[in-house]
Amino acid sequence: MYKKLLVAVDLQDAKGTEATLQALNDYVAPGMEVELVAVLPGFKMPLVASYFPEDMVKQALDTMRAELTRLADAHLVKEMNVSVWVTAGKVPKRIVARADEIDADLILIRALKHGRMEKMMMGSVTAKVVQTADRSVLVIR
């Protein structure tokens, strides 16, 4: 049985995040630890960072943390042991690294439907997490 679950969400996809959190209620057993993770992509790249004030990333992360906490309070059963973690960087890399840091037993991530051009240009975050994680990954739709 899993004891520590990392749940990766994309706050840009509000409906998908809400659906992921609702589905999470079915996967969590009493005593399981759950960490909700959201990653702010791109802001750590020098080219991007040079166009924004230094405290912009901190403000964005604070806003993301507040939104993720609000969503967790609204959609998760109260018996869960839930924590929230937000960061900036390359999304798949940060998700897998965080799973390693907290020694998660399972990563839960939603598969998003992207167009062909978007897949060709960026690839799929979900696919990259599945390919690079050294632990079980549960992909939900």
Contacts in CASP RR format, 6 or more apart in sequence:
PFRMAT RR
TARGET T0000
AUTHOR 0000-0000-0000
METHOD contacts of the structure
MODEL  1
MYKKLLVAVDLQDAKGTEATLQALNDYVAPGMEVELVAVLPGFKMPLVAS
YFPEDMVKQALDTMRAELTRLADAHLVKEMNVSVWVTAGKVPKRIVARAD
EIDADLILIRALKHGRMEKMMMGSVTAKVVQTADRSVLVIR
1 29 0 8 1.000
2 29 0 8 1.000
2 32 0 8 1.000
2 105 0 8 1.000
2 106 0 8 1.000
2 136 0 8 1.000
3 31 0 8 1.000
3 32 0 8 1.000
3 33 0 8 1.000
3 105 0 8 1.000
4 32 0 8 1.000
4 33 0 8 1.000
4 34 0 8 1.000
4 35 0 8 1.000
4 102 0 8 1.000
4 103 0 8 1.000
4 104 0 8 1.000
4 105 0 8 1.000
4 106 0 8 1.000
5 24 0 8 1.000
5 27 0 8 1.000
5 28 0 8 1.000
5 32 0 8 1.000
5 33 0 8 1.000
5 34 0 8 1.000
5 35 0 8 1.000
5 104 0 8 1.000
5 105 0 8 1.000
5 106 0 8 1.000
5 107 0 8 1.000
5 108 0 8 1.000
6 35 0 8 1.000
6 37 0 8 1.000
6 95 0 8 1.000
6 98 0 8 1.000
6 99 0 8 1.000
6 102 0 8 1.000
6 104 0 8 1.000
6 106 0 8 1.000
6 107 0 8 1.000
6 108 0 8 1.000
7 20 0 8 1.000
7 21 0 8 1.000
7 24 0 8 1.000
7 34 0 8 1.000
7 35 0 8 1.000
7 36 0 8 1.000
7 37 0 8 1.000
7 107 0 8 1.000
7 108 0 8 1.000
7 109 0 8 1.000
8 37 0 8 1.000
8 38 0 8 1.000
8 39 0 8 1.000
8 95 0 8 1.000
8 107 0 8 1.000
8 108 0 8 1.000
8 109 0 8 1.000
8 110 0 8 1.000
8 129 0 8 1.000
9 16 0 8 1.000
9 17 0 8 1.000
9 20 0 8 1.000
9 21 0 8 1.000
9 36 0 8 1.000
9 37 0 8 1.000
9 38 0 8 1.000
9 68 0 8 1.000
9 110 0 8 1.000
10 16 0 8 1.000
10 17 0 8 1.000
10 38 0 8 1.000
10 110 0 8 1.000
10 112 0 8 1.000
10 125 0 8 1.000
11 17 0 8 1.000
11 38 0 8 1.000
11 64 0 8 1.000
11 67 0 8 1.000
11 68 0 8 1.000
13 110 0 8 1.000
13 112 0 8 1.000
16 110 0 8 1.000
16 112 0 8 1.000
17 71 0 8 1.000
17 110 0 8 1.000
18 71 0 8 1.000
18 75 0 8 1.000
19 110 0 8 1.000
20 108 0 8 1.000
20 110 0 8 1.000
20 140 0 8 1.000
21 36 0 8 1.000
21 71 0 8 1.000
21 72 0 8 1.000
21 75 0 8 1.000
21 76 0 8 1.000
22 75 0 8 1.000
23 140 0 8 1.000
24 34 0 8 1.000
24 76 0 8 1.000
24 108 0 8 1.000
25 75 0 8 1.000
25 76 0 8 1.000
25 77 0 8 1.000
27 108 0 8 1.000
27 138 0 8 1.000
28 34 0 8 1.000
28 77 0 8 1.000
28 80 0 8 1.000
30 79 0 8 1.000
31 81 0 8 1.000
32 80 0 8 1.000
32 81 0 8 1.000
33 81 0 8 1.000
33 83 0 8 1.000
34 76 0 8 1.000
34 80 0 8 1.000
34 81 0 8 1.000
34 82 0 8 1.000
34 83 0 8 1.000
35 82 0 8 1.000
35 83 0 8 1.000
35 84 0 8 1.000
35 85 0 8 1.000
35 98 0 8 1.000
35 102 0 8 1.000
35 104 0 8 1.000
36 68 0 8 1.000
36 72 0 8 1.000
36 82 0 8 1.000
36 83 0 8 1.000
36 84 0 8 1.000
36 85 0 8 1.000
37 85 0 8 1.000
37 86 0 8 1.000
37 87 0 8 1.000
37 94 0 8 1.000
37 95 0 8 1.000
37 98 0 8 1.000
38 64 0 8 1.000
38 68 0 8 1.000
38 84 0 8 1.000
38 85 0 8 1.000
38 86 0 8 1.000
39 86 0 8 1.000
39 87 0 8 1.000
39 88 0 8 1.000
39 89 0 8 1.000
39 90 0 8 1.000
39 91 0 8 1.000
39 94 0 8 1.000
39 95 0 8 1.000
40 57 0 8 1.000
40 60 0 8 1.000
40 61 0 8 1.000
40 64 0 8 1.000
40 86 0 8 1.000
40 87 0 8 1.000
40 88 0 8 1.000
40 89 0 8 1.000
41 88 0 8 1.000
41 89 0 8 1.000
41 90 0 8 1.000
41 91 0 8 1.000
42 48 0 8 1.000
42 88 0 8 1.000
42 89 0 8 1.000
42 90 0 8 1.000
43 49 0 8 1.000
43 52 0 8 1.000
43 56 0 8 1.000
43 57 0 8 1.000
43 60 0 8 1.000
43 88 0 8 1.000
43 89 0 8 1.000
44 57 0 8 1.000
44 88 0 8 1.000
44 89 0 8 1.000
49 57 0 8 1.000
57 88 0 8 1.000
60 88 0 8 1.000
61 86 0 8 1.000
61 87 0 8 1.000
61 88 0 8 1.000
64 86 0 8 1.000
65 84 0 8 1.000
65 86 0 8 1.000
68 84 0 8 1.000
68 86 0 8 1.000
69 84 0 8 1.000
72 82 0 8 1.000
72 84 0 8 1.000
76 82 0 8 1.000
85 98 0 8 1.000
87 94 0 8 1.000
87 98 0 8 1.000
88 94 0 8 1.000
91 125 0 8 1.000
92 125 0 8 1.000
92 128 0 8 1.000
92 129 0 8 1.000
92 132 0 8 1.000
93 132 0 8 1.000
95 107 0 8 1.000
95 109 0 8 1.000
95 125 0 8 1.000
95 129 0 8 1.000
96 107 0 8 1.000
96 129 0 8 1.000
96 132 0 8 1.000
96 133 0 8 1.000
98 104 0 8 1.000
99 107 0 8 1.000
99 133 0 8 1.000
99 135 0 8 1.000
100 134 0 8 1.000
104 135 0 8 1.000
105 135 0 8 1.000
105 136 0 8 1.000
106 135 0 8 1.000
106 136 0 8 1.000
106 137 0 8 1.000
106 138 0 8 1.000
107 129 0 8 1.000
107 133 0 8 1.000
107 135 0 8 1.000
107 136 0 8 1.000
107 137 0 8 1.000
107 138 0 8 1.000
108 137 0 8 1.000
108 138 0 8 1.000
108 140 0 8 1.000
109 125 0 8 1.000
109 126 0 8 1.000
109 129 0 8 1.000
109 137 0 8 1.000
109 138 0 8 1.000
109 139 0 8 1.000
109 140 0 8 1.000
110 126 0 8 1.000
110 139 0 8 1.000
110 140 0 8 1.000
110 141 0 8 1.000
111 124 0 8 1.000
111 126 0 8 1.000
111 139 0 8 1.000
111 140 0 8 1.000
111 141 0 8 1.000
112 124 0 8 1.000
112 125 0 8 1.000
112 126 0 8 1.000
114 122 0 8 1.000
114 123 0 8 1.000
114 124 0 8 1.000
126 139 0 8 1.000
129 137 0 8 1.000
130 137 0 8 1.000
130 139 0 8 1.000
END
